[in-house]
Amino acid sequence: MTEGDALELVQQAIWLTMVLAGPVVGSAMVIGVSVAFVQALTQIQEMTLTFVPKMIAGFIILLLTGGYSGGLLKVFTEQLYTRIAVGFR
């Protein structure tokens, strides 16, 4: 395994992490900004008001994108194991 192989592997792993985490983080960000806006308008400063909607949205997004995310992770793992088996040629 050369430096190029290792860098390519790390780059693919980081990209996959961003793709898998993106929908959940994006939805949490949108919900957080929306709730913060409503809190600023109504002057209600309750911590659970920001936490609970983010948790619910994250769970729903995980349910909706779980199959796709699992498929991507499976393909990456299979490619990694194949490369290990043939010796990174």
C-alpha positions in Angstrom: 0.0 0.0 0.0 1.5 3.3 -1.1 0.9 6.8 0.2 -1.5 7.4 -2.7 -3.6 4.4 -1.8 -3.8 5.5 1.9 -4.8 9.1 1.0 -7.4 7.9 -1.5 -8.9 5.6 1.1 -9.0 8.4 3.7 -10.5 10.8 1.2 -13.2 8.3 0.3 -14.0 7.6 4.0 -14.2 11.3 4.8 -16.5 12.0 1.8 -18.7 9.0 2.8 -18.9 10.4 6.4 -20.1 13.8 5.1 -22.6 12.2 2.7 -24.0 9.9 5.5 -24.2 12.7 8.1 -25.3 15.5 5.8 -29.0 15.0 5.9 -29.3 14.6 9.7 -27.0 17.6 10.3 -28.7 19.7 7.7 -32.2 19.0 9.1 -31.0 19.7 12.7 -29.6 23.0 11.5 -32.8 24.1 9.7 -34.9 23.0 12.7 -32.5 24.8 15.1 -32.6 28.1 13.2 -36.4 27.9 12.9 -36.9 27.3 16.6 -34.4 30.0 17.5 -36.3 32.4 15.3 -39.6 31.5 16.9 -38.0 31.8 20.4 -36.6 35.2 19.5 -40.1 36.4 18.4 -42.0 35.0 21.4 -39.2 35.5 24.0 -39.6 32.0 25.2 -36.2 30.6 26.2 -36.8 26.9 26.9 -34.0 24.5 26.2 -36.2 21.5 25.6 -38.0 23.5 22.9 -34.8 23.4 20.7 -33.7 19.9 21.6 -36.8 17.8 21.1 -37.7 18.9 17.6 -34.1 18.3 16.5 -34.2 14.8 17.9 -37.5 14.0 16.2 -36.4 15.4 12.9 -33.1 13.5 13.1 -34.9 10.3 13.8 -37.3 10.8 10.9 -34.4 11.6 8.5 -32.6 8.5 9.6 -35.7 6.4 8.9 -36.0 8.0 5.5 -32.4 7.8 4.4 -31.3 4.7 6.3 -31.6 2.3 3.3 -29.6 4.6 1.0 -27.0 5.2 3.7 -26.6 1.5 4.5 -26.2 0.7 0.8 -23.4 3.3 0.4 -21.7 2.0 3.5 -22.0 -1.6 2.3 -20.5 -0.7 -1.1 -17.6 1.1 0.5 -16.9 -1.8 2.9 -17.0 -4.3 0.1 -14.6 -2.2 -2.0 -12.2 -1.8 1.0 -12.2 -5.6 1.7 -11.6 -6.4 -1.9 -8.7 -4.0 -2.1 -7.3 -5.6 1.1 -7.7 -9.1 -0.3 -5.8 -8.2 -3.6 -3.2 -6.2 -1.8 -3.9 -2.7 -3.0 -2.7 -3.3 -6.5 
